[in-house]
Amino acid sequence: MNLKEIVEEYRHPFWGDKYPGIEQKYLRISSIEGEGSYFYDKETDAVYEVEWKDMDDFMAGKLQPLFTSFYDFLEWYYSEENESK
């Protein structure tokens, strides 16, 4: 997902009908392929990996973040170790 797609997602969120205002707290930073996405929490800097079946729990604050900072997420995402998986 590129920056243009992230901005478009903010303007017209995929989950906007079911979760009004989702874009105010979260940015979806990956595609919806595979029935899940990464979400960036704009208030806490955390990144979540959320499967579609877990969206209700995510929105209710019941999921733990995959990373507590966006920097840690980027470091993991672009690491050589991650590329070999």
N, CA and C of each residue as an Amber inpcrd file, in Angstrom:
protein
   255
   0.8560000  -1.1630000   0.0000000   0.0000000   0.0000000   0.0000000
   0.9060000   1.2320000   0.0000000   0.6530000   2.1450000  -0.9180000
   1.4850000   3.3450000  -0.9790000   0.8090000   4.5020000  -0.2450000
   1.5180000   5.6110000  -0.1300000   1.0130000   6.7520000   0.6270000
  -0.3040000   7.2780000   0.0560000  -0.4330000   7.3040000  -1.2450000
  -1.6670000   7.7770000  -1.8710000  -2.8490000   6.9070000  -1.4450000
  -2.6360000   5.6050000  -1.3860000  -3.7030000   4.6900000  -0.9730000
  -4.0440000   4.8620000   0.5140000  -3.0390000   5.1470000   1.3320000
  -3.2910000   5.3760000   2.7590000  -4.1340000   6.6380000   2.9470000
  -3.8150000   7.6910000   2.2000000  -4.5970000   8.9270000   2.2720000
  -6.0180000   8.6720000   1.7900000  -6.1730000   7.9460000   0.7120000
  -7.5130000   7.6240000   0.2020000  -8.2950000   6.8000000   1.2230000
  -7.6290000   5.8760000   1.8860000  -8.2650000   5.0730000   2.9310000
  -8.7340000   5.9610000   4.0750000  -7.9460000   6.9670000   4.4110000
  -8.3460000   7.9210000   5.4540000  -9.6140000   8.6680000   5.0350000
  -9.6540000   9.0830000   3.7910000 -10.8050000   9.8540000   3.3000000
 -12.0500000   8.9970000   3.1530000 -11.8760000   7.7530000   2.7590000
 -13.0030000   6.8320000   2.5160000 -12.6460000   5.4680000   3.1020000
 -12.7380000   5.3340000   4.4290000 -12.2860000   4.0910000   5.0590000
 -13.1030000   2.8730000   4.6450000 -12.3910000   1.7910000   4.4000000
 -13.0170000   0.5150000   4.0450000 -14.0280000   0.0960000   5.1090000
 -13.6860000   0.3150000   6.3710000 -14.5450000  -0.0810000   7.4900000
 -15.4420000   1.0610000   7.9720000 -15.5150000   2.1520000   7.2370000
 -16.2390000   3.3390000   7.6840000 -17.7230000   3.1470000   7.9210000
 -18.3620000   2.2980000   7.1370000 -19.8040000   2.0740000   7.3230000
 -20.0860000   1.3190000   8.6150000 -19.2730000   0.3200000   8.8890000
 -19.5010000  -0.5050000  10.0860000 -18.9650000   0.1720000  11.3480000
 -17.8720000   0.9150000  11.2090000 -17.2360000   1.5830000  12.3600000
 -17.0660000   3.0680000  12.0470000 -18.1490000   3.8410000  12.1550000
 -18.0560000   5.2690000  11.8480000 -16.9730000   5.9590000  12.6810000
 -16.1540000   6.7670000  12.0350000 -15.1020000   7.5050000  12.7070000
 -13.8090000   6.7290000  12.9120000 -13.7200000   5.5190000  12.3600000
 -12.4980000   4.7130000  12.5300000 -11.2580000   5.4830000  12.0920000
 -11.4080000   6.3120000  11.0690000 -10.2620000   7.0440000  10.5240000
  -9.7570000   8.1290000  11.4800000 -10.5470000   8.4950000  12.4590000
 -10.1170000   9.5040000  13.4220000  -9.0340000   8.9740000  14.3680000
  -9.0700000   7.6650000  14.6600000  -8.0850000   7.0770000  15.5680000
  -7.0680000   6.2030000  14.8430000  -7.4870000   5.5270000  13.7750000
  -6.6180000   4.5500000  13.1170000  -6.4150000   4.8630000  11.6430000
  -5.2180000   4.5140000  11.1540000  -4.9390000   4.5140000   9.7240000
  -4.6720000   3.0720000   9.3150000  -5.3820000   2.6150000   8.3000000
  -5.0650000   1.2850000   7.7570000  -3.8520000   1.4670000   6.8750000
  -2.7830000   0.7420000   7.1750000  -1.5090000   0.9570000   6.4730000
  -1.0990000  -0.2320000   5.6230000  -2.0250000  -1.1510000   5.3790000
  -1.7490000  -2.2640000   4.4670000  -3.0290000  -2.5970000   3.7220000
  -2.8810000  -3.3580000   2.6790000  -4.0360000  -3.7180000   1.8750000
  -4.9680000  -4.6330000   2.6660000  -6.1470000  -4.8620000   2.1220000
  -7.1150000  -5.7360000   2.7730000  -7.0360000  -7.1630000   2.2370000
  -6.0750000  -7.4210000   1.3870000  -5.9000000  -8.7630000   0.8670000
  -5.5300000  -9.7060000   2.0010000  -6.0250000 -10.9190000   1.9410000
  -5.7310000 -11.8810000   2.9870000  -6.6510000 -11.7410000   4.1840000
  -7.6720000 -10.9190000   4.0600000  -8.6730000 -10.7330000   5.1070000
  -8.0890000 -10.2400000   6.4210000  -7.1570000  -9.3260000   6.3210000
  -6.5780000  -8.6930000   7.4960000  -5.7500000  -7.5020000   7.0720000
  -5.4180000  -6.6520000   8.0300000  -4.6500000  -5.4450000   7.7300000
  -3.8390000  -5.0280000   8.9470000  -2.8540000  -4.1810000   8.6800000
  -2.1400000  -3.4950000   9.7450000  -2.8190000  -2.1470000   9.9470000
  -3.0010000  -1.7770000  11.2090000  -3.5870000  -0.4920000  11.5570000
  -2.6270000   0.2670000  12.4540000  -2.4610000   1.5470000  12.1660000
  -1.6450000   2.4370000  12.9780000  -2.5660000   3.2440000  13.8790000
  -2.3020000   3.2260000  15.1830000  -3.0680000   3.9980000  16.1520000
  -2.4420000   5.3900000  16.2490000  -3.1450000   6.3910000  15.7880000
  -2.6190000   7.7530000  15.7360000  -2.4430000   8.3680000  17.1170000
  -3.1170000   7.8390000  18.1240000  -3.0090000   8.3820000  19.4730000
  -1.8460000   7.7760000  20.2610000  -1.5860000   6.4930000  20.0640000
  -0.5860000   5.8080000  20.8940000   0.6830000   5.4310000  20.1440000
   0.6930000   5.5440000  18.8100000   1.8250000   5.1710000  17.9620000
   1.9580000   3.6560000  17.8010000   1.0110000   2.8810000  18.3070000
   1.0580000   1.4210000  18.2110000   0.6040000   0.9590000  16.8280000
   1.0240000  -0.2540000  16.4570000   0.5980000  -0.8810000  15.2080000
  -0.0270000  -2.2220000  15.5530000  -1.1890000  -2.4670000  14.9710000
  -1.9380000  -3.6940000  15.2010000  -2.0280000  -4.5030000  13.9220000
  -1.9960000  -5.8130000  14.0600000  -2.3050000  -6.7170000  12.9520000
  -3.6810000  -7.2760000  13.2590000  -4.6490000  -6.9720000  12.3890000
  -6.0360000  -7.3030000  12.6840000  -6.6370000  -8.1140000  11.5480000
  -7.1270000  -9.2840000  11.8760000  -7.8850000 -10.0800000  10.9120000
  -9.3230000  -9.5800000  10.9270000 -10.0100000  -9.7210000   9.8050000
 -11.3670000  -9.2070000   9.6960000 -12.2590000  -9.7480000  10.8070000
 -12.0850000 -11.0170000  11.1430000 -12.9420000 -11.6330000  12.1640000
 -12.7230000 -11.0060000  13.5410000 -11.6210000 -10.2650000  13.7070000
 -11.2880000  -9.6510000  14.9900000 -11.5800000  -8.1500000  15.0420000
 -12.2300000  -7.6100000  14.0130000 -12.4570000  -6.1650000  13.9680000
 -13.2940000  -5.6660000  15.1430000 -14.3230000  -6.4020000  15.5590000
 -15.1320000  -5.9570000  16.6960000 -14.2770000  -5.8560000  17.9550000
 -13.4390000  -6.8620000  18.1950000 -12.5530000  -6.8330000  19.3580000
 -11.5430000  -5.6910000  19.2510000 -11.0130000  -5.4760000  18.0630000
 -10.0610000  -4.3910000  17.8400000 -10.7010000  -3.0510000  18.1780000
 -11.8670000  -2.8060000  17.6540000 -12.5370000  -1.5330000  17.8820000
 -12.9620000  -1.3650000  19.3360000 -13.1520000  -2.4750000  20.0420000
 -13.5090000  -2.4190000  21.4660000 -12.2750000  -2.2940000  22.3600000
 -11.0780000  -2.2740000  21.7530000  -9.8500000  -2.1340000  22.5230000
  -9.3860000  -3.4160000  23.1960000  -9.8140000  -4.5590000  22.6680000
  -9.4860000  -5.8420000  23.2860000  -8.2460000  -6.5180000  22.7130000
  -7.6660000  -5.9720000  21.6490000  -6.4780000  -6.5850000  21.0480000
  -5.2120000  -5.8790000  21.5180000  -4.1670000  -6.6460000  21.6660000
  -2.8630000  -6.0990000  22.0150000  -2.1440000  -5.6830000  20.7240000
  -1.3700000  -4.6170000  20.7770000  -0.6480000  -4.2060000  19.5680000
   0.4420000  -5.2030000  19.2000000   0.7000000  -5.3020000  17.9250000
   1.8090000  -6.1030000  17.4250000   3.1230000  -5.4000000  17.7600000
   3.1220000  -4.0710000  17.6570000   4.2750000  -3.2350000  17.9880000
   3.7800000  -2.0200000  18.7560000   4.5580000  -1.5770000  19.7340000
   4.1560000  -0.4180000  20.5240000   4.5980000   0.8970000  19.9040000
   5.3810000   0.8230000  18.8220000   5.7510000   2.0520000  18.1090000
   5.8120000   1.7800000  16.6100000   5.5170000   2.8170000  15.8560000
   5.5740000   2.7120000  14.4060000   6.9990000   2.4510000  13.9460000
   7.9550000   3.0380000  14.6320000   9.3620000   2.8130000  14.2960000
   9.6990000   1.3260000  14.4190000   9.2870000   0.6890000  15.5010000
   9.5530000  -0.7480000  15.6760000   8.9000000  -1.5670000  14.5690000
   7.6990000  -1.1750000  14.1790000   7.0150000  -1.8540000  13.0740000
   7.8260000  -1.7230000  11.7920000   8.2650000  -0.5020000  11.4660000
   9.0420000  -0.2850000  10.2430000  10.3570000  -1.0560000  10.2700000
  11.0040000  -1.0540000  11.4000000  12.2520000  -1.7920000  11.5350000
  12.0170000  -3.2820000  11.2670000  10.9580000  -3.8380000  11.8090000
  10.6060000  -5.2460000  11.5780000  10.2030000  -5.4760000  10.1190000
   9.3350000  -4.6130000   9.6080000   8.7770000  -4.7890000   8.2670000
   9.8560000  -4.7810000   7.1880000  10.8470000  -3.9350000   7.3600000
  11.9080000  -3.8150000   6.3630000  13.1830000  -4.5730000   6.7170000
  13.1140000  -5.3930000   7.7330000  14.3070000  -6.1550000   8.1260000
  14.5630000  -7.2870000   7.1600000  15.8070000  -7.6730000   7.0420000
  16.1910000  -8.8070000   6.1910000  15.5870000 -10.0910000   6.7090000
  15.4700000 -10.2240000   8.0190000  14.8880000 -11.4180000   8.6100000
  13.4440000 -11.5950000   8.1560000  12.6760000 -10.5370000   8.0970000
  11.3000000 -10.5900000   7.6670000  11.2040000 -10.9740000   6.1940000
  12.1220000 -10.5100000   5.3670000  12.1050000 -10.7970000   3.9370000
  12.3150000 -12.2680000   3.6250000  13.0010000 -12.9750000   4.4960000
  13.2750000 -14.3810000   4.2210000  12.1150000 -15.2950000   4.5880000
  11.0790000 -14.7580000   5.2060000   9.9340000 -15.5790000   5.6210000
   8.9360000 -15.7320000   4.5090000
